[in-house]
Amino acid sequence: MTSPRQNGHDDEHNDPSTNERILWVHWGKSGGGPRFLYELTKGDLDSAPPNGDCGRTNISFNPDAEIAAKFDGLNIPAFPVPTYHSKVGVVTNLPRLALYSIRLRRWIRKNRIEKVVSVMESVYQSISVPLVLPKKTQYVSCIHDGNHHPGESALVQRLGRRLELHRADQIVVFSEAVAKIMKTQTRKTIILGSHPPFGIDQNSEVNPKSLPADRPIKIGLFGRLQQYKGVDLLLEAAKILREDANTPPFEVHIIGNGPAEESRNGANGNQAIWDVRWIPEDEVDGIIDSLDLLALPYLEASQSGPVTLALAHAVPCVVTPQGALPEQVKGFGAVSAETTAHSFASALREAMNEATYNELSRNAVKTLEDGMSWKQLATIIRDHPTAESAEAK
């Protein structure tokens, strides 16, 4: 496994970035995947040497993605691939996928693409891309979760993971915890990077937050409400805190939709303010910025995308000791000793202490200053040699 330097104040790269023609790929429509694709592709464009090849950076995305207009705005060679709009469509649109897969192979050859990077797994993409790539084209697969979450490991997803690992020349992961898991699944080269926060560039200015003096502390759980995310654990923790007269005023906001929204009608459902709906991408940053604390009471996890959203707004996190969560929030988060409601309540209480909160938020700003940029991550992926290219040199 290789681990790049991650100090944002160091030289971002000692050598000029290569002119190798790369295709950055993600065919998802919503969530973190399309945003990751956009940020990483933009970071690659920022790393381009003067007078570089105009076909150096290429992109393949879903034209139905919520942020499709941003992809169009990059003004680079693109291969859009529409996928499906329903569970039934996963099957009925397979003939169209086969057609697009053939066209993609031709497009890669025509544009002399040397390396294809899957920035995040996606159902159609993970099945199609590894199978249709020309033999000489290098393939890099970015794996964000070591294991699929409970309720998210359908047969087609497991097949996609197997195809990704079989075809990949290199695997990119974003935490030590996921790297450890991937070592049990593949012998391919593993590159350890760091997930930069969304929406942050060299010109961004983020200031530390303070606890509110004129309203209750706002604790939020945000995202797809799957059972493994511990909604019931958070509700029980909130009840425990409210039974303690020394707890400062607070509100729990649960924002998103999914199977765990059924807890709204449970015994502790009244412990939270619920905003049950699909959250459009253009609302995400505003919602995260409105929180004082982001709660991640996960029952299991590899890592979590919302952590990087919180970091971008200097919002401290409170997490359970699952997977890479403690690693992700190091310095700007409180970690419960156990994955229990009482332990999580204690971690929330710790984070609501004014001195502790101020330190966590200041540390978040420092983490942003010292962390990996999208330009650095793109350069590491672009320039890291495969075994074949190293032998050729």
N, C-alpha and C positions, 0 to 999 in steps of 0.2 A: 504494500500500500504506500502511496506517496502522499505527502501532506505539504501544500504550498505555504509560503509565508503569508500572513494575513494582516500585517501592519499597514494601515492605509497611508501612513506617512513615509513609508519606504518607497524606493523606486518601484513603480508598478510593474516594470518588467525590464530586465537588463538589456535584452536584445529587441530590435524592432519586431513587431508582430508579423507573422507570416502572411503571404498573399494567397495561401491555400484557399481554394473555393469551398465554402462550407454552406450547408443547408441546415438551418435550425427548424425543428419540427415540433408542433403540438396541435392536435386536432380536436381538443376539447372546446366546449362552448362557453363555459362559465367557471367561476371559482379561481383558484390560484394558478392553474395551468396556463391559460392564455396570458395572464399578466406576467408570469415568469418568462414565457416566450418573448413577450414584447420587451421587457427590461433587458434580457440577456442579448437579444438581437441588437437592441440599441447600444448596449455596452460594447458589442463587437464592432459596430459602426464607429464608435468613439475611439477604438483602438487601431483603426486603419492607418497604415503609414501614408505619408504624402504621395500623391500621384499613384495610389494603389490601383489594383485591378478593379474595374467597375462591377465585375461579377463576383467579387470576393465574398460578399455576404448575401445570402439568399434565405427565403423563408417559406414555410408551408404551414398554413393555418386553416381554421374552419371559417368560411365566410359568414356563418351564422353566429359566430362568437359575439358576445356582448361588446367587446372592444375591437371589433373588426375594422372600424374606421381608423383606429390607431395603426393597425398593420398597414392599411392602404397608405397612410401618411408617411410611412418610412421610405416610400419611393425606391424600392429595391426589387430585383427579380423575385416573383412569388408564384407558388403553386397552391391555390386554394383547393381544399377538399371538404365538401359538405358531407355530413355523416347521417344522423338520424334524429328524429324528434320524439320518439317514444320507445318503450321496451319492444313493442311489436316491430318497430322500424329497424331495430338491430338486425332482425332476420330478413325482413322484406327488402331492405336496402343492400343486402350482400352482393347482388349482381352489379349494382352501381359501384360498390367498393372495388370489385374485381376490375371494372373498367378503369376507374381512377388509378388503381395500382399499376396497371399496365402503362397508362399515360405517365405516371410518376417515374417509372423506370426509364422511359424514353426521355423524359425531361431532364433527369439527372445526367444521362449520357450526353444529351445535346448541350447542356450547360457546363459540362466537364466538372461536375461536382466531385471533389476528392474525399470529403468527410461529411457524414450526416450525423446530426446530434438530436436525439430525442430528449427534449428538456424535461419531460414528465410523461409517465405512462398514461395511455388512453386506449380504450377498448379497440376501436378499429385500427388505430395507428400501430399499436403493439403487435397486432396480428399481421397487418399488411407490410409495414416498412421493413422489418427484418427479413421478410420472405422475398421481396422484390428488388432489393438493392443489388446492383452489379457486384460481382465477386471482389473486384479490386477497390471498391469504395469502403473507406473506413467507417465504422459505426461506433458511436459513443452513446451509451444509455445512462441517463440521469435517474437514479432511483431515490425517491424521497422517503418511502416507507419500507423498512426491511421485510415486514410481513403485512399482508392485507388485513385490514381491520375486520373484526367480527361483523357479519352482515354485509361485507363488501367483497367477499372472496368467491365470486361466482366462477363457474368452470371456465368461462371465456376469459376472465381476468387472470386465472392461473395459467391458462394456455399462453396468454400474452406475455406474462412474466417469463415463462420458459423460453419462448421465442426470443425475447429481448436478450436474455443472458446467453443463449446459444450463439446468436449472431454478433453480439457486441465484441469489439476489440478492447474496449475499456468501459469501466463502470465509474460514474461519478456519484458520490454520496455527500451528504451535508452534515454528518455528525459521526462521532466515534461509535455511538450505539448502533447506528445503521451499518457502518462499516463492519462491525463485529458480526452482525447477522449475515451480511452479504458474503463474508468469508466462508460461511457454511453452505452457501448456495452456488458459489462459482469460484473458479481458480483464475479468472480473468483479472487483469490489472485494475486495482481500485484506486481512484483518485479522490482524496478527501478535500473537499472545498468547504465553503461557508455560504449559507443562504443570505445574501444581502437583503436589507429591508426594502420593501416596495416603495417607489416614489421618492427615493433619496438619491441625489446626485451631489457633485462637488459644490454646487451653488445653494444647496438646501441648508436652512438654518433651523435647528430644532432646539427649543428651550425646555428646561426642566419644568415639571408640573408641581403644583402644591395642592394639599388637601383643601377642599372647599370650606369656607367659613360660614356661608349663607344657605347651605342646602345639605341634604344627606350625602354621604359618600356613595358614589355610583359604581357598583360592582357589576361587571357584565360577562356573560357567557355568549360567545358569538360564533355563528357558523351553522353547518349542517348538523342537526340535532340527532345524532346517532346514539344508540344505547351506551356504547363504550365511552362516551364523553362525560358520563357521570352526572347527568342532570339531577337525579334523585339525591346523589351525594351532596351536591351544592345546596339543594333545598333543605336537606337535613342539617347541614352546617349552618345555614342561615337561621334556622329555628334555634339551634344551640346558642348562637351568638345573641339572639334576641332575649334569651332567658337570662343573660348576664347583664345586670344593670350598668356595668362599667363600659359596655360596648358603645362606641359613638354611633350616632344615627347613620343608617345606611339603607340603600335600596339594592336589590338584586334584579338585574334586567337580563332576561333570556331572549336572545334575538336570533331568529332563523326559523327553519322548519325541518321536519324529519320525524322519524318514528318516535323519538323521545319526547315529542311535544305532548304526548298523551299524559305525561306527568302533570300537566296543567290541571287535570281533573282529579289528581290524586290527593292524598291527605295533606301534603305539604305544598300543593300547588299555589296556595295563597301567599307563600313566602316570597314570590317573585312577581315582577311586572313583565308580562309576556308580550312580545312583538313577533307573532308567528306568521311568517311569510317568507317568500323568496326575496332576498335582499339584492337589489340591482347593484351592479358594480360601481356606479357613480355615487352610491350612498355609503360605501364601505368605509372610506377614510374618515368621513364625518362622524359616523357611528363610533368608530374606534377612538377618535379624538375626544368624543364626548364622555368617555369612561374615565374613571379615576383608577380603577383596577380591572385587569382582565383575569378572569378566573378560568383555569383549565383543570377541572377536577377529574381528569381522565382515569378510567379504570384500567386502560392499557394504551400504549402509544409507542410509535417509533420516534416521531417528532411532530411538531405542529406548525402549520402555516400561519395561524393567527398570531403566534408569538412575534413573527417578523413585522406584522402590521402594528402590534403594540409598540415594538421597539422604535419604529419609525416616528411614533408620536410621543416617545418617552413615557409611555404608560407602564407602570410596574405590573408584573404578573404574579399570580399565585398558582402553583402547580402541585400535582402529586408526584411522587418519586418514580415515575414510569418512563421507561425508554430514555430518549435523549432530552426529555423536558428539563431536568435539572441542568444539563449541559447548555441547553438553549438559553435559559434565563439567568445564567450565572452572572451575578453582580447586580442585576436589575429585577430579580424576582425572589419571592419567598417559596420555599419548598416544604411541603408537609412531611412529617417524619414517616407517616404511613398513609395508605390509601383508604382512609376512614373518614367519616363525617367529623368526628371529634378532632382528629388530627388536622383536617383541612380547616376547620373553624379556628384552630390555634394559629395556623399560618395566615389566615385572613386577618385575625386580630393583630398579629405581628406587623403585617403590611399596613394596617390602619393607624399604627403609631406614627405620629407626625415626624419625629426625627428619622425613623426607619424609612418612612415613605419618601422623604426628601432625599435621603441618600440613594435609594433605589432609582429614583427618577434621574438624579444627577449621573448615576452610573450608566443609565441607559444612553444618555447623551454622549458620555465618554466611549461607550461601546460603539456607537455610531461613528465617532471620529476615528477609532482605531480599527474598525472592522473592514471586511472585504467589500470592495465596490463591484458593481456589475461589470465594469470594464476589466477589472482584475480577473473576475471569475471567467468571463468570456475568453480572455487571453490565455488563461491556464488551460482551459478546455481545448482551445484552438491549437496551442503550441506544444501540448504534451505529446511526445512521440509515442507511437504504437511500437510494439516489439518488432514488427516488420520494417517500419521506417528507420528504427534505430539500427537494425542490422544492415540496412542499405547504406547508412552513413559510415 
